[in-house]
Amino acid sequence: MDDALDELMAPIARRFSDFVFFEVDLFGVGVPLVVAILVAGAVFCTVYFRLVNVRGLPLAFRTLRGQFSRPDAPGQITHFQALATAVSGTVGIGNIGGVAIAISAGGPGATFWMVLAGFLGMATKFAECTLGVKYRRIDEDGTVTGGPMYYLTAGLADRGHPRMGKALGTFYAAGIVVGCLGIGNMFQSNQAYVQLRAATGGAASPLDGYGWAVGIALALVVGAVILGGIRSIASVTSRLVPLMGILYLVGALLVIALNVDALPRAAANIFADAFDPQAVSGGALGAMVIGMQRAVFSNEAGIGSASIAHSAVKTDLPATEGLVALLEPFIDTIVICTLSALVIGVARVEFPGFMESGLEGVAMTSDAFGRTVWWFPYPLAVAALLFAVSTMLSWSYYGMIGWTYLTGVHKKGQRLFDLVFCGFVALGASVRIDSVLAFSDAMVFLLCVPNMLGLVWMAPVVKRELAKLQRVAVGG
């Protein structure tokens, strides 16, 4: 039955995915158009906001310390909770397995371009999350809703294009609802089960064939949190994100330290391969495309999803949250993805034949950890489980905001959506999801088109908000 359903959806998913990820030829290398749009938008934001990804960091940390916080400011959660919730939506399986995929396809040099794309994406996150707070909606009871669907609608209306804004906002809301049930839900529960099964014996695991039970357990955990709304989600993620981040970082740093002799060569391979015309899959240009593609897939800068969480922050200065948000790609891509790449890099140096093992994705990263310390794949499986749960928590909120925008219903309507979301969590761990994932993945990345259009159109608004914050920061 599962195979029949997947096969039925396969032609539709394949055609839609081919449409969204249409490639343009660049010196003999295929570049997905949506990736080109995201990278071009990140370059624009970096230049237009005059390297806010660097000069905005001091103000970002001052904001996190509470310097610009007021207890009576509108909103529901703190700056740190907003950051933790958004980070939990981006830090996930992609940071563990996506790096291995990039290195397998583009060589070690893909890491360099991945980090560069993450750096550029910091400016994009700043812009979209500033707009998310600027154009959010606050109900009489203090409930906050915001995100691209709101700033596209209200922001473009302010600039004389109300019909276009409404159309783009509605399209975005529909896309985020579809996307949350795939890459933000079923994929996460499916990969959590795969990791648990692998860590407990694979085909001999007592969990083999019991994906449905793991799915139900995950659904109950997720449901217990999301039924409490954004405050409950933020409360959990603000504890879970540091825990899973520290767990993964300590493990990665320990592996690197135990193989410190191989570190210089591993790092040198990254820089040399980034500009090597003979690198895997299209030379240096191929490594650039693959690295940047994995970066935008990982940190979602330009997709706009994170601004939904950031919109709920307690502040009356929108740019403060934009600056906090630019830390996401730094954490997600520059720190965590780089450490994953170095773990794989030292394994390539220390263990000849490592890259010929035939392993891919998360399995390759797990093997890189396990070759240094045999039991490391077990805590890595726990980290992967935590990543999956935290991602589902964040995406449940993203999807719910899209749902309420489309339907106009709150409270009871939100509860209905939460129950449907939990049902898909359980389903994802027990069925084949290839076609569902392909469709939802394509839908999410199609959202970059209306979002990037809105960011460019409303860039002057963001610049004014940044100038306002800078005046406050210097006491003027």
C-alpha positions in Angstrom: 0.0 0.0 0.0 2.8 2.4 1.0 4.7 1.6 -2.2 1.6 2.0 -4.3 0.9 5.5 -2.8 4.4 6.6 -3.3 4.5 5.4 -6.9 1.1 7.1 -7.6 2.6 10.5 -6.4 6.0 10.0 -8.0 5.2 11.4 -11.5 3.6 14.5 -10.0 6.4 15.1 -7.5 9.1 14.5 -10.1 7.6 17.0 -12.6 7.0 19.6 -9.9 10.5 19.2 -8.6 12.0 19.4 -12.1 10.1 22.7 -12.6 11.2 24.3 -9.3 14.8 23.1 -9.5 15.1 24.0 -13.2 18.8 24.4 -14.0 20.5 27.0 -16.0 23.8 26.2 -17.7 26.8 28.2 -16.3 30.1 27.3 -18.1 29.0 23.7 -18.4 27.7 23.3 -14.9 23.9 23.1 -14.1 22.9 25.7 -11.5 19.4 25.4 -10.0 17.6 28.7 -10.7 16.2 28.9 -7.2 19.7 28.6 -5.7 20.9 31.3 -8.0 18.0 33.6 -6.8 18.8 32.9 -3.2 22.6 33.6 -3.6 21.9 36.7 -5.7 19.5 38.0 -3.1 22.1 37.3 -0.3 24.7 39.2 -2.2 22.3 42.1 -2.7 21.4 42.3 1.0 25.1 42.1 2.0 26.0 45.0 -0.3 22.8 47.1 0.2 23.0 46.9 4.0 26.8 47.5 3.9 28.1 44.3 5.4 25.6 44.1 8.2 26.7 40.5 8.6 29.9 41.8 10.1 29.2 45.3 11.5 25.9 44.2 13.0 27.4 41.5 15.2 28.2 43.7 18.2 24.6 45.0 18.3 23.2 41.5 17.9 25.1 40.3 21.0 24.0 43.4 22.9 20.4 42.7 22.0 20.7 39.1 23.2 22.0 40.3 26.5 18.8 42.3 26.9 20.1 45.9 26.3 17.2 46.9 24.2 14.5 44.9 25.9 11.5 46.4 27.6 9.1 44.4 29.8 6.1 46.2 28.4 7.2 45.8 24.7 4.6 44.0 22.5 5.3 40.4 21.8 5.3 37.0 23.4 8.8 35.6 23.7 12.4 36.8 24.4 15.1 37.5 21.8 16.9 34.3 22.9 13.8 32.2 22.7 13.0 33.5 19.2 16.6 32.7 18.1 16.4 29.2 19.7 13.1 28.5 18.0 14.3 29.6 14.6 17.6 27.8 15.0 15.8 24.6 15.9 13.9 24.8 12.6 17.2 25.0 10.6 19.7 22.9 12.5 18.8 19.3 11.8 19.6 16.3 9.7 21.0 18.6 7.0 23.8 19.7 9.2 24.8 16.1 9.9 24.1 14.4 6.6 23.9 17.4 4.1 27.6 18.2 4.6 28.6 14.6 3.7 26.4 14.8 0.6 28.1 18.1 -0.5 31.6 16.7 0.1 30.8 13.4 -1.8 29.5 15.4 -4.8 31.7 18.4 -4.8 34.8 17.4 -2.9 36.2 19.1 0.2 36.2 22.5 -1.5 32.4 22.5 -1.3 32.8 23.3 2.4 34.5 26.7 1.6 31.6 27.7 -0.6 29.1 26.5 1.9 30.6 28.7 4.6 30.7 31.7 2.2 27.0 31.2 1.3 26.2 31.0 5.0 28.0 34.3 5.6 26.1 36.0 2.8 22.8 34.5 4.1 23.3 36.3 7.4 22.3 39.5 5.6 19.2 37.9 4.1 18.1 36.7 7.5 18.6 40.2 8.9 16.3 41.7 6.2 13.5 39.1 6.4 13.3 39.0 10.2 13.3 42.8 10.5 10.3 42.9 8.1 8.7 40.1 10.0 8.6 42.2 13.2 7.8 45.4 11.3 4.6 44.1 9.7 3.5 41.5 12.3 -0.1 41.4 13.5 -0.9 41.7 17.2 -4.4 40.7 18.4 -6.2 42.2 21.3 -5.2 39.3 23.6 -1.5 39.9 22.8 -1.1 37.0 20.4 1.4 37.7 17.7 1.4 36.4 14.1 3.9 37.4 11.4 6.1 36.2 8.7 6.5 36.6 4.9 2.7 36.2 4.3 2.1 39.3 6.5 5.0 41.5 5.3 4.4 40.7 1.7 0.7 41.7 2.1 1.1 44.8 4.3 4.5 45.9 3.0 3.7 45.8 -0.7 0.3 47.5 0.1 2.3 50.3 1.8 4.3 50.7 -1.4 1.2 50.9 -3.6 0.8 47.2 -4.7 -2.0 45.8 -2.4 -3.2 43.1 -4.9 0.3 41.9 -5.7 1.0 41.8 -1.9 -2.1 39.8 -1.2 -1.5 37.3 -4.0 2.1 36.7 -2.9 1.2 36.5 0.7 -1.5 33.9 0.0 0.8 31.8 -2.2 3.5 31.9 0.5 1.0 30.8 3.2 -0.2 27.9 1.1 3.3 26.8 0.4 4.5 26.9 4.0 1.5 24.7 5.0 2.4 22.1 2.4 6.1 22.3 3.1 5.7 21.9 6.9 4.0 18.5 6.4 7.0 17.2 4.4 10.5 18.4 5.2 9.4 19.9 8.5 7.5 16.9 9.6 7.4 13.5 7.8 11.1 13.7 6.8 12.2 14.4 10.3 10.2 11.6 12.0 11.3 9.2 9.2 15.0 10.0 9.7 14.7 9.9 13.5 13.4 6.3 13.1 16.1 5.4 10.6 18.8 6.7 13.0 17.3 4.9 16.0 17.0 1.7 14.0 20.6 1.9 12.8 22.0 2.7 16.3 20.2 -0.3 17.8 21.3 -3.0 15.3 19.9 -2.2 11.9 18.0 -5.1 10.5 18.5 -6.9 13.8 17.2 -4.0 15.8 14.2 -4.6 18.1 12.7 -1.5 16.4 12.9 -3.0 13.0 9.4 -3.0 11.5 8.1 -0.8 14.4 8.3 2.6 12.7 4.7 3.2 13.4 5.4 2.9 17.2 8.3 5.3 17.0 6.1 7.6 15.0 3.3 7.6 17.6 5.8 8.2 20.4 7.2 11.2 18.5 3.7 12.5 17.7 2.8 12.4 21.4 6.0 14.2 22.4 5.5 16.9 19.7 1.8 17.2 20.4 2.4 17.7 24.2 4.6 20.8 23.3 2.9 22.4 20.3 -0.6 22.4 21.9 0.8 25.0 24.2 1.4 27.5 21.4 4.5 29.6 20.7 5.3 30.2 24.3 5.5 26.4 25.0 7.5 25.8 21.8 9.9 28.6 22.6 10.3 27.4 26.2 11.3 23.9 25.0 13.5 24.9 22.1 15.4 27.4 24.3 16.5 24.5 26.4 16.7 21.8 23.7 18.7 23.8 21.2 21.7 24.6 23.5 21.6 20.9 24.7 21.7 19.4 21.3 24.2 22.0 20.0 26.6 21.4 22.9 26.3 17.6 22.5 27.1 17.8 18.8 29.9 20.4 19.2 31.7 18.6 22.0 31.6 15.3 20.0 32.9 17.0 16.9 35.6 18.9 18.7 36.7 15.7 20.5 37.0 13.8 17.2 39.0 16.7 15.7 41.3 16.9 18.8 42.0 13.1 18.7 43.0 13.5 15.1 44.7 16.9 15.4 47.7 15.8 13.3 45.3 15.4 10.3 43.6 18.8 10.8 46.1 20.9 8.9 45.9 18.7 5.9 42.1 18.4 6.1 41.8 22.2 6.2 44.3 22.6 3.4 42.2 20.2 1.3 39.2 22.5 1.7 40.9 25.6 0.4 42.9 23.9 -2.3 39.9 22.0 -3.6 37.7 25.0 -3.6 39.6 26.5 -6.5 40.8 23.2 -8.1 39.7 23.0 -11.8 39.9 19.2 -11.4 37.6 18.9 -8.4 34.7 16.4 -8.2 31.6 17.2 -10.3 32.5 20.1 -12.6 35.7 21.4 -11.0 35.9 24.5 -8.8 32.6 25.8 -10.3 30.9 22.6 -9.5 32.2 22.7 -5.9 30.9 26.3 -5.6 27.4 25.4 -6.8 27.1 22.3 -4.6 28.5 24.0 -1.5 26.2 27.0 -1.9 23.2 24.8 -2.6 23.7 22.8 0.5 24.2 26.0 2.5 20.9 27.5 1.5 19.2 24.1 1.9 20.6 24.1 5.5 20.0 27.6 6.8 17.0 28.5 4.7 18.1 32.1 4.4 15.8 33.7 1.8 13.0 31.2 2.3 11.5 33.4 5.0 10.4 30.6 7.4 12.5 31.8 10.3 10.9 35.2 10.3 7.6 33.6 11.4 9.2 32.6 14.7 11.1 35.9 15.1 7.9 37.9 14.6 6.7 36.8 18.1 9.6 38.5 19.9 9.0 41.2 22.6 10.3 44.4 21.1 9.3 47.7 19.6 12.5 48.0 17.5 12.2 45.6 14.5 15.8 45.8 13.6 16.9 44.3 16.9 15.4 41.0 15.9 16.8 41.2 12.4 20.3 41.5 14.0 19.6 38.6 16.3 18.4 36.5 13.3 21.7 37.0 11.4 23.3 34.8 14.0 21.3 31.8 12.7 23.3 31.1 9.5 26.5 31.8 11.6 25.5 29.0 14.0 23.9 26.7 11.5 26.3 26.9 8.6 29.6 28.6 9.6 29.9 26.7 12.9 28.0 23.4 12.8 28.4 22.6 9.1 32.1 23.5 9.3 32.7 21.2 12.2 30.9 18.4 10.4 33.1 19.0 7.4 36.3 18.9 9.5 35.2 15.6 11.1 34.7 14.1 7.7 38.0 15.8 6.5 40.2 14.3 9.2 38.6 10.9 8.6 39.5 11.2 4.9 43.1 11.9 5.9 43.5 9.4 8.8 41.6 6.4 7.3 42.4 5.7 3.7 39.4 4.3 1.8 36.9 6.1 4.0 35.4 7.9 1.0 35.1 4.6 -0.8 33.0 3.0 1.9 29.8 3.5 -0.1 28.1 5.3 2.7 26.1 8.5 2.1 24.6 11.3 4.1 24.1 10.8 7.9 25.6 7.3 7.6 28.9 8.8 6.3 29.1 11.4 9.1 28.3 8.7 11.7 31.1 6.5 10.3 33.5 9.4 10.5 32.7 9.8 14.2 32.8 6.0 14.8 36.2 5.5 13.2 37.8 7.6 15.9 35.6 6.5 18.9 33.6 3.4 18.3 30.7 4.4 20.5 30.3 7.9 19.1 27.5 6.9 16.7 25.2 6.4 19.7 25.3 9.9 21.1 25.2 11.1 17.4 21.9 9.2 17.0 20.6 10.9 20.1 21.6 14.3 18.7 19.9 13.4 15.4 16.8 12.6 17.3 16.9 15.9 19.2 17.5 17.7 16.0 14.5 16.0 14.4 12.2 16.8 17.3 13.2 20.4 17.6 12.8 20.9 13.8 9.2 19.5 14.0 8.4 21.8 16.9 9.4 24.9 14.9 7.8 23.8 11.6 4.5 23.1 13.4 4.4 26.7 14.3 5.3 27.9 10.8 2.6 25.7 9.3 0.0 26.8 11.8 0.7 30.5 11.1 0.3 29.8 7.4 -2.9 27.9 8.1 -4.5 30.7 10.2 -3.5 33.3 7.6 -5.4 31.3 4.9 -8.4 30.4 7.0 -8.7 33.4 9.3 -9.6 31.0 12.1 -7.8 30.9 15.5 -7.9 28.8 18.6 -10.2 25.9 17.4 -8.7 26.0 13.9 -5.2 26.0 15.4 -6.0 22.9 17.4 -7.3 21.1 14.3 -4.1 21.9 12.5 -1.9 20.7 15.4 -3.8 17.4 15.4 -3.3 17.0 11.7 0.4 17.8 12.1 0.9 15.2 14.8 -0.9 12.6 12.6 1.7 13.3 9.8 4.5 12.9 12.4 3.3 9.4 13.1 2.8 8.6 9.5 6.2 9.8 8.4 8.0 7.2 10.5 6.1 4.3 9.1 5.6 4.8 5.3 7.7 5.6 2.2 7.9 9.3 1.8 10.2 9.8 -1.2 7.5 11.5 -3.4 5.9 13.5 -0.5 9.4 14.8 0.4 10.3 15.7 -3.2 7.0 17.6 -3.6 7.2 19.5 -0.3 10.9 20.2 -0.6 10.3 21.8 -4.0 7.3 23.8 -2.6 9.4 25.2 0.2 12.2 26.4 -2.1 9.7 27.8 -4.6 8.8 30.2 -1.7 12.1 32.0 -2.2 10.7 33.7 -5.3 7.9 35.8 -3.7 10.1 36.3 -0.5 13.2 37.5 -2.3 11.0 39.8 -4.5 9.5 41.3 -1.3 12.9 41.7 0.4 14.4 43.6 -2.6 11.2 45.8 -2.9 11.2 46.6 0.8 14.9 47.0 1.4 14.6 50.7 2.0 12.2 50.0 4.9 14.7 47.7 6.5 17.5 50.2 6.1 15.4 52.9 7.9 14.7 50.5 10.7 18.4 49.7 11.1 19.2 53.5 11.1 16.6 53.9 13.8 18.1 51.2 16.0 21.6 52.7 15.5 20.4 56.1 16.8 18.9 54.4 19.9 22.1 52.4 20.4 24.2 55.6 20.5 21.7 57.4 22.7 20.3 59.6 20.0 
